[in-house]
Amino acid sequence: MIALLRTEYVKAVRRTRTLVVTLGLIGIPVLIVWAVHTDTRHGDRGEGGLFGIARASGLLVPAAVLDVVSALLLVVIAGMFAGDTVAGDASWGNLRYLLMRPVPRGRLLLAKVVVAATMIWACTILVTLAALVAGVVLFGAHPVTVPSFFGFDGFGGFTLSTSTLLARLGVAVAYVAFGFTALLAIGTFFSTITDSAASAIGATIGVYVVSEILNGIEQLRSFRYGLPTHYLSSWEPIFTENRYPKDMLVGVILQVVYAAVFGTAAFVWFKVKDIRS
């Protein structure tokens, strides 16, 4: 299993797309932080959300950037890694040669899923670190005081120390990265039922786009609670309201459910699939 993982990691890291993704995940956060820093109108707009207080400390800027990129950019990247797990080798005609080795199909698929998950976590961490470095350079590292009118505290504002900000930033990164578990499972399933990586990636991203659209329709009421994207932003109150919402736990459970359902379906299908590519 270790040798198999090493082979898959080497393949993933050496691809040109990995270099392109890495450069993008460093450049885009830096650009966003620079735009926030040069926006002299910021204080006059009364902007809410994380960006409303991001300029107070470079330790809070990464949370604001993470909120932005997790809504689309990281979804596309995670969908790419998820949809390419099996279909990528199939589209190149390499899959049947991989299976000629004395390696069970289930173990091969598990190795590919582990590598894809690692890449998704690495991308989430990288984009946060890039924003953190740029934020500290441009805004410094200071504690943040959130006023009561922003945090809806009712008893005055609250202050987040530098250590608290770093700890909660770690929680946010872990929650966002884990929030793509359902996407990984769905993408892996699509990747096992098609030999086209582009189709698997497109279908995976499409599911999340549709989920976001449906999640924005309030008339759907409780139906939205079962959508894979409904709880993706549940971590924001740890910065804006100084509390850990229960929705974070529900979001984790929902991701586990999706992973169990689509992960099992992917393994079952891949074991009986007739490999011709």
C-alpha angles and dihedrals in degrees: 000000000000092000090048092051091048091053093049092047092051091050092049096046096046095054117108091231089062090058091047092049091048093052091047094049090053099041101044097053090046089051092050092049091048090050091052091048094051095044100106092176092064097099093052099054101062090225115190133204124055092317088059090071101020095102090062092077140004087227091065097045093077090058091054091048091047090053090055101043095042090063095063119343097056090042090058093046094045090047089052094054093042097047093046097055097101105354091060092065091039092055090052092047093243101112099085090049090053089053092052087075117089092259122122114242092236092055092048092051091046090053091051092049092049091051092047091049091049091051091050092051091045091052092050092049093045095053090049094048091049090052091045094054093045091045095051091047094050102031105020127228110287138149114260127230113201114200120232094245088060100041095041087228098143092204098067131282129308135226127227114203122217092256091049091049092052092046093049091045087057090051091050093050092049092047094049093046092048088046088072092061092098090048090051092051093046092046092049090052092051089046091057095051098051136046093213116090091195091056093048093047093046093049092048094051089042091058090055094046091052090046091054092048093050091044089059092057104090092190089073088069114174093010088075091062090072096052115110093232099045097095100033093109097040091110095069096088090066085074104027101037103022094238141103105236121219088233088076091064091045089050092053092050091049091052090051091051093051090046092052095048101042094032091056091046091051094050093046093048094045092052093056098033118121103235113211101153 
